[in-house]
């Protein structure tokens, strides 16, 4: 697939970019490796200043960045601005906290003969980041900020439909003072990923994307004996307990399913409602979804954007047809979406049984699956009956009880009284087919490091 900017609202192909040649790929690896030799020795003060400057530039020129998100993947401008601000917060977080988070850890001795031991966290080298289109800047920042903070350098292979987002972020880091070669955008074709990983100068790969892509990249990394982290899909459950504040819960459920046009790995894709409040919840939820205004993502009153491409829209429409064919009941909601652009009509699916393939699928768009359950235990059972394990949420007026329910949900993240979300200071990642490894917080800093033990003893030899 060529790297190209195609406006999802108009369908216009605006600009195309050629794939990197073999020579360009090898030069990028060389430049990133050479940059690593000096960057690994840079002070935390230097790294902090550059990350802080990047955050400042993002905030100063937020409209330029937000408009590019709208142009390339159809994101609503207000959501684009929020994404830019989140990136700035992540840069700020690591600028302020990386040094402390990476401080050597002392290992308490078991006896005086054990001496003193520490574990230090040292950078590995060049890391390849393979990132998706749904959050073009955030996905970069989530891997870039911690890896630069630890002293690694990064090669970026971004999604083919957001090439200008990739380029402007490379320029952002240079403008912030990052040495040339420490972060390189590479228009890397899929069939060249193995060439990058098999060389001795690239030490790992981080991928955010589909299950299929994750399986291929993980296999390639394993064959090359390289560390990999994967953040893949999700089918997050939003559990509505019998005592939930319905008005508040409905608003969050509508948002949790439809932000970014539903193209979010942590969107609330499976809404699980106690039967005692099911009818009232469904009525209010339908009204909330129907009130969403679909239109040009550049307009301030637009609440529902087109999908990232016509292909994406066609694929999810076919998923809905397949779900209906296997017994689901579908209800289209709201005013008809515009015929121009890659829009999908918001749709609610009910009567979904485990025999229906849709029960275990991820719908990457404005499609809601809603389940009626008898009680709390039934809700937890359905929430955990998933191939995925990324996030989830529980809504209740008793937060303490909500935490107890959250502890029974088998995912990487669970939020109480808020849809699964992301923040600059908490780790992000999942289990099962949602991948492995974590990004952000100290876990993200330490995915691609050498945890080196230094032990000092002063005892007599045994012979």
N, C-alpha and C positions, 0 to 999 in steps of 0.2 A: 504494500500500500504506500503510495507516494506521500511525502510530507507536503501538506497543502492547507491553506486557510480557506475554508468554505463556510460562508455565513449560514447558520442553521435556519435563520428566519427567512432569508431570501433564496437560499440555494445557490447563490453566486460563488463561483470559485474565484477568489481574489488574488491569491499568490501561491506559487508552488516553489518547492525547494528540492534540489537534487540530493540523492543519497550521498553519504560520505564515501569517498573512494578508499581503496585499501591503503593507499599511501597516507591519506588524511587520517584514517583510523590509527595507524601506527604512529604518526606524528603526534596525535592527541595523547596517546598512551605515554609516549616519550616526554611530552611537555608536562603531563600530570605527575609523572614519576619524578622528574627533575624538580618540579615545584614542591613535591613532598619532602625532598631532602632538606630543604631550608624551612618549609612551613612546620615540619615536625619539631623544629628547634625554636620556633617563635614563642614569645611569652604569652601568658594568658591575657596580659594587658593589651598586647597588640591584637590578639584575636577578638577580645571584647570590644575594642574601639571600632574594628571593622564591622562587626555584627550590629553594634549600636548605630553606626553610620548607615548601614543598609536599612534598618528600621526607620530611621529619620527620612531617608529618601522615599521610601514607600509612602509614608504619611504625607510628605510634602507634595507628592505627585500621584495621589490616590486615584484621581479621575482617569489618568492615562492608563494605569494598570487595570482599573475596573472596566473601562471601555474595551480594552483588548480581550478581556474575558467574555464580554458580551458578543464581540465580533466573532471570536473563534469557536466558542462552544455554547453560545446562546444564553449565558447566565444573566439573570436580572441584575441591573446595575446596583441596586441596593445590596444584593447578595455578593456582588463583586467587591464592593467597598468593604463589606464585612470580612471577606476572605483576605483582602490586602491587610486589613488591620490585624487579623489573626496572625498573619505571617510576621508582621512587625512585633507582635507580642512574643512570638517564639524566639525571634532574634534577641529581643530584650532579655528574655528569660535565661538563655544560655550565656549572654554577655555578663549577666550578674551572678550566675550560679555555677557555671561549668567548673571553675577552679575548685570550689568546695566539693562538688559532686565527684570530681576525679582525684581527690586527695588520696594518697596511699592509705591502705587499711592495715592496721596493726593486728597481728594474730596473737591472741593471749597465749603465753606458754603454759604447758601442762606441768612443767617442772623446771627448776633452775637450769638443768642441763640442756633444755630446749633452746636457750638463748633468746634472741629477738628476731622476729620475722615480720615482714610486711608484704602486701600485695600491691604492686603498682599497676597502673593502667596505661599502657603505651600504644600509640597508633600503629596500625599495620601498614598503611600505604594507600594506594589508589583503590577506590571503591566505585563500582558501576551501579548507578541508580536507574531503574527502569520504571517510569512513572506514567499514570493514566491522565485522561483529559478532564475528568469531572471537577477536579479542583486544581487547575494547572499550576498555580503558584504555591498553594498550601502544601501540595504533595512534594514539591521540590524542597520547600523550607523544612518540612518535617524530617527529612534525611540530611539536608545540607547543613543546617545550623549545628546539630550535635556532632556531625563528622568533622566539620571544620574546627569545632571547639576542642575535639580530642586530638587534632593534629593530622587527620587524614585529608586526602584530596579526593575530588569527585569527578567522574565522567557521567554526564546525563544523557540517557536515551529517553526522550519524551515521546508522548503519543503523537501519532502522525498528523492529527488534526489540530494541534496547537503549537505549530512551529514558531510563531512569532512570540508566544508567551515564553517559550524556551529561550529564544534569543534575547528578549528584553531582560530576563532574569540573569543571564550571563553578563549582560552589560551592567545591570544593577550592582553586581558584586565587584566588578572592576571599578565602577565609579565609587564604590564604598572603600576602595583601597586594597582589595584582595589581590595578591600577586598573580600575575598572568600564569595560567596553567593549573591553578589550585581548584578551579571549577570550570569545566569545559562542556559546552553543549555540543553534542555529536548527533548528526542526522544518521543514526545507525540503523541499517536494515535488520530485520529479524534474523536473517540467515547469517549475519556477521557477529551475533552475540557470542557464539562459541569461540570465534577467533579472538575476541577481546579477553574472554575468561581464561583461555588456555595458556596465555602468556604468564611468565613469572612475575611481571610487574603489577598485575591487577590481583587484589587479595580478597575480593568478595563482591557479592551482588545483593542489592536490596530491590525487591519488586513489589509494586502495588498494582493489582490488576485482576484478571479473571482466573478461575480455577485452571483452565486449560493452559494459559500462559504461565501460571505459577508452576504447574507440573513440569512443563518443558524446561523452564529456567532452572528449577531445582535439580532436575536430572542432569542438565548440562553442568551446573556448578559442582554437583557431586562427582561427576566424571572427571572434572578438572581439580578435584580436591580443594574447592573453595567454599568458604562460609557463605550461606545465603539466609536471607530473611524474606518472608512472604506475608503480605497483607492482601487477602483475597476477598471474595464476596461475603455477603451476609444476608440473613433473613431474620432480622431482629424482631423479637416479640415485644409487644407493648401490652402488659397485663393490666387490666382494669378490675380491681377488686370491688367487692360489693359496697364498701364504704367510701369509694372514691368521690371526690368533688367533681360531679359530672361536667359542669360548665367549664371548669378549668382543664379537666382532662381532655375534653373534646377539642378545645383550642390547641392543646399541645399535640394531640394525635393528628389533627389536620396538618399542623406545621411539620410534625415529625415525619409524615409520609410524603409531603409535597414540596419541601424546600429543595431547591436545585432541580425542580421538575421531577423529583423522586429519584434522581440519579445519584444516590448516595449509598455507600456500602453499609452505613449504620442507620439508614432510614428505618422507620417503624413499619416494616413490611407485613407483619402478622399481628393483627390486633385481636387480643383474646379477652373476652368480656364475660363477667359473671352473669348467669341467666336472669338473676333477679333485677338487673338494671339494663339488660341487653336491648330491649325494645326502645327504651328512652335514649340510651346511648346512640343506637343506630339512627334514630330520627334526627338527633342533634348533629351527628357526624355527617350525615348526608347533606343537611342544611349548610354546614360549615364548608364542605367541599364544593357544593353548588355555588357558594358565594365567591369562590376564587375567580379572578378575572384573568383570562388568558389573552395574550397579545404580544405586541412588539416588546422584546426585553429592554429596549432603550427607554421605554416610557415609564414614568414614575408610578403609575397606577397599575402596572402589570404585576400580577401575583403568581402566574403560572407561565413558565417559559416553554419554548419548544425543546424537544430533545436535541442532543448534540448533533444528530445527523438523521437523514431520512432512513438510512439503513437501520439505525437503532429504533426508530419509530415503527418501521415495518416488522422488525423482529418481535417487539413486545406485543404488537397487535396479533401476530400469529400465536404467541404464547397464550393470549386470552382466548383465542378460538380453540386452541387445544384443550384449555382448561374447561371450556363449555362442553366440548365434545366428550369429555370424561366426567361430566355430571355437575360441574359448578354452575351456579346461578350468577349471571353478570347483570349489573345495573349501571348503565352510563349515567353520569351525574353532571348537572350544570348546563349552562348554555353551550351550544355547539362550539368547539374550539375553531380557530381560524383555519381555513383551507390552505392558506399560505404558510409555509414553514413546516418543520418536522414535529407537529403537535400530535399528542395522543389524548383522546377524551378521558378524563378521570373516570375510573370504573371501579366498582366495588364487587368483589367476588365473595359469595357465601356458599354454603353447602359443599365445602371442600373436604374430601375424605382422604385418608392416607393412600387409598387406591388410585387417586388422581395424581398424575405426575406433578401438577402444579403445587401440591401440598409441600413438596420438598424443593421447589424451584425458587430462584431469586428473580423478582420482577423489577427491572431497573428503569422505573418510570412511574407515573401516577396511577398505579393499580394497587388497591387495598384488598387484602385478604382478611376477613373478619370471622372469628370463631365464637360460638356460644358455648360456654362451659358450665358444668353443674356447680363447681366449687373451686376453692383455691388449689387443692391438690390436682384437680383436673387441668387447671390453667398451667401449673408448673410442668405437668406431664407433657402437654402439647408444646409448651415453650422449649422444652428440652428435646422434643422429638424432631430434630433437625440435623441435616448433614453439616450445617454451619455452626459457628460458635463465636461470633464476633461481639455483639452487644445485646442489650435488652433493657427494658425499663418496667417499673412497677408503680402503679398509681393507687394511692391510699391516703386517707386522712390521718393515719397512724404511721409516721415515719419509722418508728422503732420496729413495728411489725413489718413494714416494707423492707427494712434491711434484712430481717430474718428470711423473707421470701426471696430477696435478691441472692442470699447465700445459697439457695437451693437451685439457682439457675446456672446452667453449665455453659458459661461464655467467658470471654476475656474481660468484659466490662458490663456493669449493670448500674443504671441510674434509677434513683427513687424520685418520683414526681417530676421527672423531666425525661424527654426522649434521649436515647443514647447520643452523646455529643462528644466534642473534642475541645480541649483547652491546652494552653501552652505548657502547663506544668504537670499534667497527668499522663501516664503511659497509655499507648494506643496499640491494640493488637488482639488477636483471637486464637482460637483452637480449632481442631478438626479441619474441615475444608476451608475454613477462614484463614488458614495459614499458621505461621509460627514466627516467633521473635516479637520484639516490641520496639516501637519508636517513641520518642519524647521521654521526658523525665531522665533519671540517671540510667534507666534500662536502655534507652536509645543511645546514650553516650557510649555504653559499654558493649554493644553488639559486635563492633569491629575493632577490638583492641586485643593486645597481648596482656593477659592478666599474669604479670610476671612476679614470681616469688623471689624475694631477697631475704636470705636467712643468715644470721650472724651468730656463731657460737664460739666458745673459747674453753674447750675441755680437752683432756688428754686422750690420745688415741688408744684404742683397746689393745693394741700390740705394736 
